[in-house]
């Protein structure tokens, strides 16, 4: 038996997240490069980079490990089902949509891959989607995961429940779109 690099997009993203955490956390380098800062700064090239790079920054070891656990568990299924190219598009789109909406409604920073995690959760719940059918598992996942985020959003806990919800909605859109093309 040999070890294989079975899910290149997910493994590369996970390795990058861990490396960024080591650089920004314990070493204290480049932390603002991997954090979406509040406000629109259309004249700064770094601002455009942070629209996407904030997904690789994490506030703590627990934050990083929690996200990577889901990403490494669910991501390879999505990558195998829809392909690396589609997964990259899903991840970049989720990061961009989450960033733009966050900047539109909030005046604080954002970091972490939680939006991507919720996108993957909703996409994977639709891997068996067929035209004109809605899987019961998808409905239950929406109730459990998105419902919990809506309830938790009433608390001031420093967690961007909005990013989780937006990631989940983006995942549902991709799941239905890719599932209907497959059907």
Secondary structure, 3 states (H helix, E strand, C coil): CCCCCCCHHHHHHHHHHHHHHHHHCCCCCCHHHHCECCCCCCCCHHHHHHHHHHHHCCCCHHHHHHHHHHHHHHHHHHHHHHCHHHHHHHHHHHHHHHHHHHHHHCCCCECCCHHHHHHHHHHHCCCCCCCCCCCHHHHHHHHHHHHHHHHHCCCCCCCCHHHHHHHHHHHHHHHHHHHHHHC
